[in-house]
């Protein structure tokens, strides 16, 4: 959360506080969700992201996400971290390296101290204005997303009736009553309403990363 706050502030010029960022961790993930992601052709990663919307607001969020194998972020594992940047002129750029563990962390801290000692003033490119309110941050529930959903006791017909045409994911060794699928793209608040229309247990739901 704090990493994406710093990056959002640098990228868009206004201070973003952690309490303004919707955060979800990995505690609700199950092995079944990971296996369904693999069958779908991807994996699950914890993603912090921020982007500027057409209405001028920004949307920072931290959450687990289904990441397609065709996206470079899907291959970032273990102690490695990656930052992917999209720009009008540069298109897609990824910065990748060790970001965890005592040695990489110590190296980064010492490097920052050296930079601070050598710096005579403050780099203008690394400053941003303060923020007195969160009016420039969009509610994540207003974002359009695709969602992975795993249900128990819901028929395929019912799922299609509620969500329209979905992409079902097949996995061996599961109960006939269990259904997993990827929804069409829809506003997340509308997704919540549709989810409530399903008659059955919701075993899991994860956003699909869109780049």
Backbone as ProteinMPNN parsed JSONL, in Angstrom:
{"seq_chain_A": "XXXXXXXXXXXXXXXXXXXXXXXXXXXXXXXXXXXXXXXXXXXXXXXXXXXXXXXXXXXXXXXXXXXXXXXXXXXXXXXXXXXXXXXXXXXXXXXXXXXXXXXXXXXXXXXXXXXXXXXXXXXXXXXXXXXXXXXXXXXXXXXXXXXXXXXXXXXXXXXXXXXXXXXXXXXXXXXXXXXXXXXXXXXXXXXXXXXXXXXXXXXXXXXXXXX", "coords_chain_A": {"N_chain_A": [[0.829, -1.204, 0.0], [1.89, 1.274, 0.872], [3.972, 1.528, -0.927], [2.602, 1.892, -3.383], [1.361, 4.264, -2.793], [3.514, 6.083, -2.679], [4.486, 5.874, -5.328], [2.208, 6.683, -6.748], [1.975, 9.321, -5.862], [4.344, 10.433, -6.881], [3.909, 10.041, -9.628], [1.549, 11.461, -10.226], [1.51, 13.836, -8.835], [0.235, 14.648, -6.436], [-0.152, 14.19, -2.931], [-0.786, 10.957, -1.752], [-2.518, 9.279, 0.678], [-2.232, 6.345, 2.757], [-4.672, 5.497, 3.933], [-6.546, 6.17, 2.082], [-6.493, 4.315, 0.135], [-7.875, 1.452, -1.22], [-7.416, -1.715, 0.14], [-6.702, -5.135, -0.186], [-5.727, -8.243, 1.086], [-4.002, -11.457, 0.947], [-5.172, -13.406, 2.417], [-7.614, -14.659, 2.011], [-7.292, -16.226, -0.198], [-7.275, -19.432, -1.794], [-5.952, -22.767, -2.341], [-7.405, -23.912, -4.372], [-8.267, -21.682, -5.852], [-5.823, -20.817, -6.92], [-5.217, -23.011, -8.533], [-7.334, -22.891, -10.362], [-6.676, -20.5, -11.597], [-4.348, -21.244, -12.942], [-5.4, -23.128, -14.743], [-6.909, -21.413, -16.243], [-4.971, -20.035, -17.529], [-3.046, -18.471, -16.319], [-1.842, -16.824, -13.351], [-1.939, -16.022, -9.817], [-1.333, -12.912, -8.398], [-0.219, -10.519, -5.964], [-1.136, -7.3, -6.378], [-0.328, -3.894, -6.59], [-1.673, -0.979, -7.845], [-2.076, 2.014, -9.837], [-3.896, 4.366, -11.69], [-4.739, 6.995, -13.999], [-7.931, 8.262, -14.56], [-10.531, 8.895, -17.038], [-12.122, 10.932, -16.077], [-10.395, 12.54, -14.736], [-9.712, 11.892, -12.149], [-7.721, 9.77, -9.955], [-7.062, 6.256, -9.493], [-6.008, 4.378, -7.065], [-5.161, 1.11, -5.878], [-4.853, -1.908, -3.988], [-4.628, -5.334, -4.35], [-5.22, -8.919, -4.65], [-4.847, -10.507, -7.834], [-5.947, -12.131, -10.829], [-3.563, -12.89, -13.175], [-2.707, -12.895, -16.481], [-0.651, -15.21, -18.302], [0.607, -14.039, -20.434], [1.366, -11.556, -19.622], [4.078, -9.763, -18.308], [4.336, -9.442, -15.537], [3.342, -11.764, -14.433], [5.379, -13.552, -14.122], [6.927, -12.8, -11.977], [8.359, -13.684, -9.013], [9.053, -15.158, -5.738], [11.65, -13.488, -3.999], [11.643, -11.349, -5.631], [10.638, -8.195, -6.975], [8.556, -6.119, -9.04], [8.005, -3.27, -11.094], [5.71, -1.967, -13.249], [5.319, 0.314, -15.824], [3.191, 2.384, -17.717], [3.159, 4.545, -20.411], [2.319, 7.404, -22.492], [4.256, 7.981, -24.416], [6.33, 6.148, -23.935], [5.198, 3.655, -23.891], [5.191, 0.447, -22.684], [7.064, -0.285, -19.829], [9.188, -2.141, -17.708], [10.519, -2.457, -14.458], [12.687, -4.463, -12.675], [13.719, -6.551, -10.011], [15.54, -7.77, -7.088], [13.662, -7.451, -4.169], [13.221, -8.056, -1.581], [14.279, -9.572, 1.527], [17.225, -9.621, 3.643], [19.719, -8.679, 2.586], [19.189, -7.378, -0.026], [17.416, -5.388, 0.946], [18.999, -3.993, 2.837], [20.982, -3.017, 1.115], [19.481, -1.262, -0.494], [18.656, 0.622, 1.421], [21.105, 1.721, 2.302], [21.978, 2.806, -0.118], [20.05, 4.803, -0.476], [20.659, 6.452, 1.702], [23.219, 7.341, 0.986], [22.589, 8.755, -1.366], [21.041, 10.792, -0.215], [22.915, 12.117, 1.38], [24.676, 13.107, -0.563], [23.072, 14.859, -1.933], [22.47, 18.218, -2.501], [20.206, 19.751, -2.439], [16.64, 19.524, -2.845], [15.346, 17.307, -5.204], [13.461, 18.52, -7.835], [11.88, 16.929, -9.403], [11.077, 14.96, -7.735], [9.122, 15.725, -5.961], [5.891, 16.56, -4.587], [2.629, 18.044, -4.32], [0.86, 18.727, -1.245], [-2.086, 17.055, 0.066], [-5.333, 17.849, 0.991], [-7.729, 16.573, 1.074], [-9.504, 13.656, -0.161], [-10.73, 13.953, -2.611], [-9.814, 13.757, -5.195], [-9.471, 11.141, -5.713], [-10.804, 8.224, -7.028], [-13.647, 6.212, -6.172], [-13.188, 2.802, -5.737], [-15.241, 1.061, -6.271], [-16.552, 2.106, -8.408], [-15.142, 1.417, -10.591], [-14.581, -0.325, -13.693], [-14.45, -3.76, -14.099], [-13.228, -7.125, -14.7], [-14.131, -10.207, -13.202], [-13.048, -13.085, -11.42], [-14.93, -15.792, -10.298], [-15.898, -18.205, -7.909], [-18.197, -20.673, -7.253], [-20.642, -22.579, -5.349], [-23.207, -24.821, -5.789], [-24.667, -23.443, -7.715], [-26.214, -23.21, -10.816], [-25.04, -23.453, -14.243], [-26.766, -22.261, -16.031], [-28.122, -20.408, -14.413], [-26.01, -18.732, -13.728], [-25.301, -17.664, -16.236], [-27.696, -16.371, -16.802], [-27.675, -14.329, -14.934], [-25.19, -12.942, -15.236], [-24.829, -12.746, -17.95], [-23.036, -13.764, -20.872], [-20.466, -15.792, -19.797], [-17.056, -16.845, -19.073], [-16.398, -20.037, -18.493], [-14.364, -22.011, -16.295], [-12.733, -25.028, -16.36], [-11.84, -27.66, -14.153], [-10.257, -30.586, -13.075], [-11.285, -33.032, -10.614], [-13.09, -31.677, -9.02], [-16.187, -30.893, -7.338], [-19.375, -31.595, -8.824], [-21.155, -29.617, -8.317], [-19.683, -27.354, -8.076], [-18.729, -24.344, -9.6], [-16.667, -22.359, -11.622], [-15.802, -19.201, -12.973], [-15.152, -16.5, -15.33], [-16.21, -13.237, -15.351], [-17.943, -10.994, -17.649], [-16.741, -7.658, -18.45], [-17.62, -5.26, -16.069], [-19.084, -2.647, -14.035], [-17.885, -2.5, -10.711], [-19.617, -2.184, -8.509], [-22.04, -2.914, -9.681], [-21.422, -5.547, -10.213], [-21.352, -6.575, -7.587], [-24.052, -6.404, -6.925], [-25.16, -8.223, -8.768], [-23.925, -10.534, -7.926], [-25.23, -11.014, -5.569], [-27.594, -11.959, -6.508], [-27.235, -14.585, -7.189], [-28.087, -17.915, -6.369], [-26.701, -19.634, -4.011], [-23.528, -20.713, -2.591], [-20.806, -18.438, -2.375], [-17.629, -19.08, -3.041], [-15.257, -17.89, -3.659], [-13.739, -14.875, -4.95], [-12.002, -12.897, -7.241], [-10.276, -10.178, -8.648], [-9.581, -9.602, -12.136], [-6.568, -8.829, -13.673], [-6.214, -6.024, -15.692], [-4.478, -4.573, -18.304]], "CA_chain_A": [[0.0, 0.0, 0.0], [2.75, 2.454, 0.959], [4.714, 1.626, -2.19], [1.774, 2.48, -4.432], [1.129, 5.659, -2.405], [4.686, 6.854, -3.114], [4.52, 5.897, -6.791], [1.08, 7.507, -7.206], [2.306, 10.719, -5.584], [5.366, 10.817, -7.863], [3.381, 10.038, -10.995], [0.426, 12.358, -10.464], [1.781, 15.15, -8.271], [-0.486, 14.972, -5.2], [0.134, 13.184, -1.92], [-1.807, 9.935, -1.559], [-2.372, 8.67, 2.0], [-2.616, 4.922, 2.761], [-6.078, 5.272, 4.299], [-7.375, 6.441, 0.914], [-6.277, 3.239, -0.839], [-8.539, 0.199, -0.885], [-6.421, -2.789, 0.212], [-7.098, -6.506, 0.115], [-4.562, -9.114, 1.171], [-4.057, -12.782, 0.331], [-5.629, -14.381, 3.408], [-8.798, -15.378, 1.539], [-6.945, -17.069, -1.335], [-7.198, -20.861, -1.525], [-5.232, -23.54, -3.345], [-8.32, -24.096, -5.505], [-8.226, -20.466, -6.661], [-4.557, -20.844, -7.653], [-5.331, -24.038, -9.574], [-8.218, -22.369, -11.403], [-5.911, -19.488, -12.338], [-3.457, -21.959, -13.854], [-6.224, -23.681, -15.822], [-7.337, -20.252, -17.055], [-3.812, -19.589, -18.306], [-2.357, -17.388, -15.617], [-1.483, -17.052, -11.965], [-2.473, -14.997, -8.925], [-0.294, -12.071, -7.817], [-0.671, -9.36, -5.194], [-0.833, -6.165, -7.249], [-0.656, -2.519, -6.256], [-1.716, -0.241, -9.11], [-2.74, 3.31, -9.864], [-4.006, 4.911, -13.038], [-5.565, 8.185, -14.11], [-9.161, 7.975, -15.277], [-10.962, 9.925, -17.976], [-12.716, 12.047, -15.339], [-9.332, 13.299, -14.102], [-9.359, 11.313, -10.864], [-6.844, 8.613, -10.006], [-7.599, 5.101, -8.781], [-5.018, 3.462, -6.492], [-5.768, -0.05, -5.238], [-3.993, -3.057, -3.725], [-5.501, -6.504, -4.297], [-4.806, -10.059, -5.461], [-5.439, -10.449, -9.171], [-5.606, -13.096, -11.868], [-2.659, -12.269, -14.136], [-2.494, -13.755, -17.642], [0.751, -15.563, -18.536], [1.164, -13.163, -21.455], [1.797, -10.316, -18.972], [5.364, -10.017, -17.668], [4.195, -9.5, -14.085], [2.979, -13.118, -14.004], [6.606, -14.31, -13.884], [7.654, -12.225, -10.842], [8.134, -14.59, -7.884], [10.035, -15.242, -4.65], [12.036, -12.207, -3.395], [11.7, -10.337, -6.682], [9.557, -7.228, -7.161], [8.566, -5.483, -10.358], [7.155, -2.102, -11.317], [5.397, -1.803, -14.667], [4.867, 1.679, -16.107], [2.643, 2.619, -19.051], [3.168, 5.959, -20.749], [1.907, 7.72, -23.859], [5.402, 7.958, -25.314], [7.228, 5.004, -23.704], [4.417, 2.434, -23.93], [5.306, -0.419, -21.509], [8.419, -0.43, -19.285], [9.156, -2.844, -16.433], [11.721, -2.446, -13.627], [12.606, -5.769, -12.016], [14.894, -6.882, -9.217], [15.301, -8.294, -5.748], [13.069, -6.418, -3.337], [12.989, -8.574, -0.236], [15.459, -10.213, 2.088], [18.049, -8.673, 4.398], [20.768, -8.054, 1.78], [18.625, -6.367, -0.935], [16.85, -4.277, 1.714], [20.113, -3.216, 3.377], [21.619, -2.328, -0.011], [18.625, -0.15, -0.896], [18.682, 1.635, 2.482], [22.407, 2.393, 2.244], [21.986, 3.61, -1.344], [19.235, 5.997, -0.21], [21.416, 7.322, 2.61], [24.288, 7.963, 0.186], [21.955, 9.762, -2.232], [20.609, 11.916, 0.626], [24.117, 12.854, 1.793], [25.256, 13.769, -1.736], [22.136, 15.817, -2.501], [22.549, 19.554, -1.903], [18.836, 20.258, -2.271], [15.607, 18.546, -3.161], [15.078, 17.154, -6.629], [12.115, 19.003, -8.159], [11.132, 15.836, -10.016], [10.644, 14.02, -6.714], [8.254, 16.404, -4.998], [4.485, 16.64, -4.959], [1.898, 18.917, -3.413], [0.107, 18.056, -0.198], [-3.507, 16.865, -0.212], [-6.164, 18.092, 2.176], [-8.859, 15.646, 1.043], [-9.352, 12.579, -1.144], [-11.7, 14.165, -3.686], [-9.206, 13.446, -6.491], [-9.343, 9.689, -5.788], [-12.07, 7.595, -7.393], [-14.095, 5.045, -5.418], [-12.88, 1.611, -6.526], [-16.484, 0.401, -6.654], [-17.011, 2.688, -9.674], [-14.264, 0.956, -11.661], [-15.048, -1.449, -14.505], [-13.527, -4.872, -13.894], [-13.621, -8.515, -14.874], [-13.938, -10.909, -11.945], [-13.111, -14.532, -11.289], [-15.858, -16.17, -9.236], [-16.048, -19.652, -7.675], [-19.466, -20.859, -6.557], [-21.1, -23.925, -5.041], [-24.662, -24.926, -5.793], [-25.268, -22.526, -8.691], [-26.18, -23.817, -12.146], [-24.479, -22.645, -15.328], [-27.854, -21.462, -16.591], [-28.361, -19.285, -13.515], [-24.862, -17.826, -13.852], [-25.434, -16.945, -17.503], [-28.867, -15.502, -16.719], [-27.353, -13.167, -14.102], [-24.028, -12.192, -15.715], [-24.668, -12.782, -19.39], [-22.089, -14.789, -21.308], [-19.251, -15.837, -18.981], [-16.054, -17.829, -19.467], [-16.277, -21.051, -17.453], [-13.049, -22.638, -16.157], [-12.881, -26.424, -15.971], [-10.73, -28.226, -13.385], [-10.568, -31.945, -12.648], [-11.286, -33.289, -9.18], [-13.999, -30.789, -8.293], [-17.569, -31.319, -7.242], [-20.229, -31.177, -9.937], [-21.875, -28.416, -7.904], [-18.772, -26.204, -8.062], [-18.558, -23.677, -10.888], [-15.753, -21.212, -11.617], [-15.969, -18.488, -14.238], [-14.708, -15.118, -15.467], [-17.347, -12.415, -15.774], [-17.665, -9.89, -18.58], [-16.345, -6.422, -17.778], [-18.75, -4.494, -15.548], [-18.779, -1.805, -12.882], [-17.799, -3.409, -9.569], [-20.838, -2.104, -7.7], [-23.039, -3.738, -10.372], [-21.011, -6.933, -9.976], [-21.804, -6.942, -6.239], [-25.506, -6.608, -6.977], [-25.421, -9.467, -9.493], [-23.463, -11.648, -7.09], [-26.281, -11.264, -4.575], [-28.707, -12.626, -7.171], [-26.957, -16.006, -7.338], [-28.574, -18.762, -5.286], [-25.657, -20.594, -3.69], [-22.393, -20.204, -1.827], [-19.703, -17.823, -3.097], [-16.419, -19.63, -2.433], [-14.119, -17.014, -3.91], [-13.842, -13.882, -6.017], [-10.724, -12.223, -7.428], [-10.267, -9.337, -9.838], [-8.679, -9.968, -13.236], [-5.738, -7.675, -14.001], [-6.326, -5.505, -17.061], [-3.426, -3.589, -18.569]], "C_chain_A": [[0.866, 1.258, 0.0], [3.592, 2.636, -0.308], [3.863, 2.305, -3.261], [1.409, 3.916, -4.084], [2.281, 6.545, -2.883], [4.712, 6.982, -4.629], [3.391, 6.765, -7.359], [1.374, 8.986, -7.002], [3.332, 11.242, -6.577], [4.767, 10.983, -9.257], [2.369, 11.142, -11.24], [0.46, 13.647, -9.66], [1.027, 15.558, -7.037], [-0.285, 13.835, -4.209], [-1.061, 12.254, -1.727], [-1.541, 9.248, -0.226], [-2.87, 7.227, 1.976], [-4.088, 4.682, 3.067], [-7.035, 5.568, 3.148], [-7.315, 5.318, -0.117], [-7.006, 1.982, -0.372], [-7.526, -0.948, -0.955], [-7.089, -4.116, 0.548], [-5.84, -7.367, 0.11], [-4.806, -10.474, 0.536], [-4.649, -13.833, 1.268], [-6.839, -15.188, 2.936], [-8.52, -16.26, 0.326], [-6.875, -18.528, -0.905], [-6.383, -21.539, -2.625], [-6.094, -23.744, -4.581], [-8.31, -22.875, -6.424], [-6.954, -20.428, -7.509], [-4.631, -21.842, -8.802], [-6.244, -23.577, -10.705], [-7.497, -21.305, -12.237], [-4.983, -20.152, -13.346], [-4.227, -22.565, -15.022], [-6.69, -22.581, -16.781], [-6.205, -19.748, -17.938], [-3.065, -18.453, -17.649], [-1.95, -17.802, -14.223], [-2.13, -15.961, -11.124], [-1.311, -14.239, -8.297], [-0.94, -10.964, -6.991], [-0.198, -8.108, -5.923], [-1.237, -4.852, -6.582], [-0.625, -1.713, -7.542], [-2.372, 1.11, -8.913], [-2.797, 3.777, -11.308], [-4.919, 6.141, -13.006], [-6.751, 7.883, -15.006], [-9.549, 9.134, -16.18], [-11.574, 11.128, -17.271], [-11.684, 12.874, -14.581], [-8.914, 12.78, -12.744], [-8.367, 10.172, -11.047], [-7.459, 7.494, -9.173], [-6.454, 4.197, -8.32], [-5.723, 2.305, -5.778], [-4.712, -1.125, -5.044], [-4.897, -4.273, -3.566], [-4.825, -7.679, -4.994], [-5.49, -9.973, -6.815], [-5.028, -11.662, -9.994], [-4.748, -12.362, -12.895], [-2.384, -13.261, -15.254], [-1.006, -14.013, -17.849], [1.403, -14.688, -19.607], [1.65, -11.834, -20.903], [3.053, -10.593, -18.164], [5.257, -10.146, -16.154], [3.875, -10.9, -13.577], [4.205, -13.947, -13.639], [7.431, -13.79, -12.711], [7.343, -13.053, -9.601], [9.235, -14.458, -6.845], [10.349, -13.841, -4.106], [12.05, -11.069, -4.408], [10.445, -9.473, -6.68], [9.647, -6.661, -8.568], [7.625, -4.298, -10.355], [6.949, -1.974, -12.816], [4.775, -0.425, -14.874], [4.352, 1.738, -17.54], [2.597, 4.119, -19.292], [2.789, 6.187, -22.194], [3.06, 7.576, -24.844], [6.235, 6.684, -25.174], [6.529, 3.664, -23.822], [4.639, 1.647, -22.637], [6.768, -0.579, -21.099], [8.313, -1.143, -17.937], [10.521, -2.786, -15.76], [11.639, -3.648, -12.692], [13.872, -6.031, -11.215], [14.516, -7.426, -7.861], [14.774, -7.171, -4.85], [12.792, -6.858, -1.926], [14.233, -9.309, 0.242], [16.392, -9.187, 2.69], [19.091, -7.971, 3.54], [20.211, -7.029, 0.782], [18.071, -5.153, -0.205], [17.955, -3.38, 2.262], [20.803, -2.414, 2.28], [20.817, -1.102, -0.427], [18.654, 0.973, 0.137], [19.983, 2.423, 2.428], [22.493, 3.285, 1.007], [21.186, 4.892, -1.161], [19.973, 6.978, 0.701], [22.515, 8.054, 1.855], [23.719, 9.05, -0.715], [21.561, 10.993, -1.429], [21.798, 12.772, 1.04], [24.693, 13.659, 0.627], [24.366, 14.878, -2.269], [22.221, 17.16, -1.766], [21.17, 20.148, -1.641], [17.855, 19.151, -2.569], [15.38, 18.505, -4.658], [13.637, 17.563, -6.922], [11.26, 17.88, -8.714], [10.597, 14.861, -8.984], [9.842, 14.708, -5.603], [6.822, 16.368, -5.5], [3.757, 17.499, -3.935], [1.128, 18.105, -2.386], [-1.363, 17.944, -0.597], [-4.292, 17.054, 1.073], [-7.39, 17.187, 2.215], [-8.64, 14.655, -0.094], [-10.292, 12.733, -2.338], [-11.141, 13.824, -5.071], [-9.015, 11.941, -6.677], [-10.714, 9.062, -6.019], [-12.378, 6.418, -6.463], [-13.877, 3.804, -6.282], [-14.14, 0.873, -6.97], [-17.048, 0.95, -7.963], [-16.168, 2.232, -10.854], [-14.904, -0.205, -12.42], [-14.012, -2.568, -14.453], [-14.12, -6.161, -14.449], [-13.305, -9.23, -13.576], [-13.943, -12.42, -12.151], [-14.014, -14.84, -10.105], [-15.897, -17.695, -9.147], [-17.271, -19.861, -6.792], [-19.717, -22.33, -6.257], [-22.62, -23.909, -5.021], [-25.364, -23.954, -6.709], [-25.129, -23.142, -10.081], [-25.553, -22.874, -13.167], [-25.547, -21.734, -15.935], [-28.116, -20.226, -15.75], [-27.236, -18.252, -13.638], [-24.975, -17.003, -15.12], [-26.627, -15.995, -17.482], [-28.529, -14.211, -15.969], [-26.261, -12.31, -14.739], [-23.956, -12.063, -17.233], [-23.675, -13.881, -19.742], [-20.802, -14.709, -20.493], [-18.297, -16.877, -19.544], [-15.892, -18.831, -18.315], [-14.876, -21.669, -17.479], [-13.257, -24.049, -15.634], [-11.629, -26.888, -15.229], [-11.129, -29.597, -12.892], [-10.552, -32.047, -11.121], [-12.189, -32.39, -8.371], [-15.405, -31.363, -8.267], [-18.369, -30.813, -8.438], [-20.986, -29.9, -9.609], [-21.005, -27.169, -7.942], [-18.588, -25.652, -9.469], [-17.624, -22.483, -10.705], [-15.833, -20.538, -12.978], [-15.377, -17.089, -14.15], [-15.871, -14.309, -16.028], [-16.965, -11.517, -16.941], [-17.228, -8.662, -17.777], [-17.584, -5.654, -17.351], [-18.317, -3.69, -14.337], [-18.856, -2.664, -11.62], [-19.026, -3.341, -8.665], [-21.972, -2.91, -8.34], [-22.719, -5.22, -10.196], [-21.499, -7.412, -8.604], [-23.3, -7.239, -6.222], [-25.858, -7.924, -7.665], [-25.012, -10.679, -8.667], [-24.527, -12.019, -6.061], [-27.482, -11.99, -5.176], [-28.494, -14.128, -7.324], [-27.466, -16.773, -6.122], [-27.536, -19.841, -5.003], [-24.546, -19.932, -2.901], [-21.348, -19.596, -2.748], [-18.418, -18.234, -2.389], [-15.209, -18.738, -2.636], [-14.417, -16.02, -5.014], [-12.541, -13.093, -6.045], [-10.805, -11.382, -8.693], [-9.286, -9.873, -10.883], [-7.899, -8.719, -13.628], [-5.912, -7.305, -15.455], [-5.267, -4.425, -17.245], [-3.711, -2.851, -19.871]], "O_chain_A": [[0.62, 2.191, -0.765], [3.886, 3.762, -0.709], [4.344, 3.191, -3.967], [1.169, 4.718, -4.986], [2.054, 7.626, -3.427], [4.934, 8.071, -5.159], [3.592, 7.494, -8.331], [1.063, 9.81, -7.862], [3.209, 12.365, -7.065], [5.075, 11.937, -9.971], [2.321, 11.706, -12.333], [-0.448, 14.47, -9.774], [1.146, 16.704, -6.604], [-0.25, 12.665, -4.589], [-2.196, 12.703, -1.561], [-0.461, 8.695, -0.017], [-3.821, 6.912, 1.26], [-4.691, 3.761, 2.516], [-8.219, 5.246, 3.236], [-8.011, 5.368, -1.131], [-6.78, 1.503, 0.739], [-6.861, -1.136, -1.974], [-7.926, -4.202, 1.446], [-4.991, -7.232, -0.771], [-5.695, -10.632, -0.3], [-4.631, -15.023, 0.951], [-7.061, -16.297, 3.422], [-9.413, -16.969, -0.136], [-6.465, -18.83, 0.216], [-6.154, -20.969, -3.692], [-5.589, -23.75, -5.703], [-8.342, -23.021, -7.646], [-6.999, -20.052, -8.68], [-4.168, -21.563, -9.908], [-5.965, -23.839, -11.875], [-7.694, -21.227, -13.45], [-4.846, -19.679, -14.474], [-3.764, -22.521, -16.161], [-6.842, -22.811, -17.981], [-6.442, -19.114, -18.965], [-2.517, -17.58, -18.322], [-1.739, -18.983, -13.946], [-2.796, -15.075, -11.659], [-0.405, -14.848, -7.729], [-2.056, -10.529, -7.275], [1.004, -7.885, -6.067], [-2.351, -4.719, -6.073], [0.37, -1.762, -8.267], [-3.12, 1.328, -7.96], [-1.84, 3.596, -12.061], [-5.751, 6.298, -12.112], [-6.594, 7.315, -16.087], [-8.972, 10.219, -16.101], [-11.547, 12.235, -17.809], [-12.044, 13.806, -13.861], [-7.87, 13.178, -12.227], [-8.19, 9.665, -12.155], [-8.263, 7.738, -8.273], [-5.981, 3.351, -9.08], [-6.761, 2.502, -5.147], [-3.783, -1.241, -5.843], [-5.821, -4.261, -2.754], [-3.953, -7.475, -5.839], [-6.588, -9.428, -6.928], [-3.908, -12.158, -9.875], [-5.159, -11.33, -13.426], [-1.881, -14.355, -15.001], [-0.185, -13.13, -17.599], [2.629, -14.609, -19.674], [2.278, -11.059, -21.625], [3.093, -11.563, -17.407], [6.024, -10.896, -15.549], [4.113, -11.196, -12.406], [4.086, -14.941, -12.923], [8.53, -14.289, -12.471], [6.189, -13.121, -9.177], [10.217, -13.743, -7.043], [9.431, -13.085, -3.787], [12.429, -9.946, -4.076], [9.341, -9.951, -6.42], [10.698, -6.723, -9.205], [6.582, -4.315, -9.701], [7.918, -1.883, -13.57], [3.825, -0.049, -14.187], [4.982, 1.217, -18.46], [2.062, 4.872, -18.479], [2.914, 5.291, -23.029], [2.872, 7.109, -25.968], [6.785, 6.189, -26.157], [7.194, 2.629, -23.851], [4.295, 2.152, -21.568], [7.609, -0.961, -21.912], [7.46, -0.802, -17.118], [11.548, -3.03, -16.393], [10.64, -3.832, -11.996], [14.976, -5.762, -11.689], [13.339, -7.534, -7.519], [15.357, -6.089, -4.778], [12.191, -6.116, -1.148], [15.125, -9.626, -0.546], [16.367, -8.018, 2.306], [19.336, -6.78, 3.736], [20.71, -5.905, 0.739], [18.227, -4.022, -0.666], [17.868, -2.156, 2.168], [21.17, -1.258, 2.492], [21.381, -0.038, -0.682], [18.675, 2.149, -0.228], [19.971, 3.652, 2.498], [23.022, 4.395, 1.077], [21.595, 5.952, -1.635], [19.916, 8.19, 0.493], [22.721, 9.25, 2.059], [24.288, 10.137, -0.822], [21.725, 12.117, -1.902], [21.712, 14.0, 1.054], [25.151, 14.784, 0.824], [24.846, 15.757, -2.986], [22.059, 17.216, -0.547], [20.995, 20.953, -0.726], [18.208, 17.972, -2.546], [15.238, 19.544, -5.303], [12.702, 17.021, -6.332], [10.044, 17.873, -8.52], [9.756, 14.021, -9.304], [9.896, 14.299, -4.444], [6.572, 16.171, -6.689], [4.225, 17.659, -2.808], [0.786, 16.946, -2.621], [-1.827, 18.654, -1.49], [-3.954, 16.488, 2.113], [-8.024, 17.044, 3.261], [-7.71, 14.798, -0.887], [-10.615, 11.749, -3.004], [-11.905, 13.625, -6.015], [-8.459, 11.509, -7.687], [-11.666, 9.342, -5.29], [-11.468, 5.715, -6.024], [-14.328, 3.756, -7.427], [-14.104, 0.132, -7.953], [-17.926, 0.331, -8.565], [-16.439, 2.611, -11.994], [-15.678, -0.975, -11.85], [-12.834, -2.344, -14.731], [-15.33, -6.282, -14.641], [-12.321, -8.903, -12.913], [-14.721, -12.959, -12.937], [-13.889, -14.233, -9.041], [-15.927, -18.388, -10.164], [-17.364, -19.287, -5.707], [-19.085, -23.213, -6.838], [-23.241, -23.098, -4.334], [-26.543, -23.661, -6.509], [-24.036, -23.551, -10.472], [-25.538, -21.658, -12.981], [-25.272, -20.591, -16.302], [-28.309, -19.132, -16.28], [-27.488, -17.047, -13.651], [-24.772, -15.789, -15.098], [-26.571, -14.923, -18.084], [-29.025, -13.138, -16.311], [-26.384, -11.086, -14.783], [-23.103, -11.341, -17.749], [-23.501, -14.829, -18.976], [-20.125, -13.681, -20.496], [-18.675, -17.689, -20.388], [-15.312, -18.501, -17.281], [-14.278, -21.83, -18.543], [-13.881, -24.247, -14.591], [-10.507, -26.56, -15.614], [-12.22, -29.768, -12.348], [-9.899, -31.261, -10.434], [-12.069, -32.342, -7.147], [-15.758, -32.215, -9.083], [-18.084, -29.751, -8.992], [-21.411, -29.178, -10.511], [-21.515, -26.052, -7.852], [-18.326, -26.399, -10.412], [-17.767, -21.701, -9.764], [-15.922, -21.206, -14.009], [-15.132, -16.562, -13.065], [-16.444, -14.661, -17.059], [-15.779, -11.304, -17.192], [-17.343, -8.649, -16.551], [-18.488, -5.42, -18.152], [-17.316, -4.003, -13.692], [-19.779, -3.464, -11.468], [-19.43, -4.362, -8.108], [-22.774, -3.521, -7.634], [-23.619, -6.046, -10.05], [-22.002, -8.529, -8.479], [-23.753, -8.194, -5.591], [-26.74, -8.653, -7.212], [-25.669, -11.719, -8.703], [-24.7, -13.19, -5.726], [-28.292, -12.568, -4.45], [-29.448, -14.87, -7.561], [-27.298, -16.333, -4.984], [-27.503, -20.86, -5.692], [-24.612, -18.745, -2.582], [-21.032, -20.17, -3.791], [-18.148, -17.791, -1.273], [-14.243, -18.814, -1.876], [-15.235, -16.276, -5.897], [-12.038, -12.67, -5.004], [-11.349, -11.831, -9.702], [-8.291, -10.514, -10.547], [-8.49, -7.671, -13.886], [-5.778, -8.145, -16.345], [-5.169, -3.488, -16.453], [-2.938, -1.98, -20.268]]}, "name": "protein", "num_of_chains": 1, "seq": "XXXXXXXXXXXXXXXXXXXXXXXXXXXXXXXXXXXXXXXXXXXXXXXXXXXXXXXXXXXXXXXXXXXXXXXXXXXXXXXXXXXXXXXXXXXXXXXXXXXXXXXXXXXXXXXXXXXXXXXXXXXXXXXXXXXXXXXXXXXXXXXXXXXXXXXXXXXXXXXXXXXXXXXXXXXXXXXXXXXXXXXXXXXXXXXXXXXXXXXXXXXXXXXXXXX"}
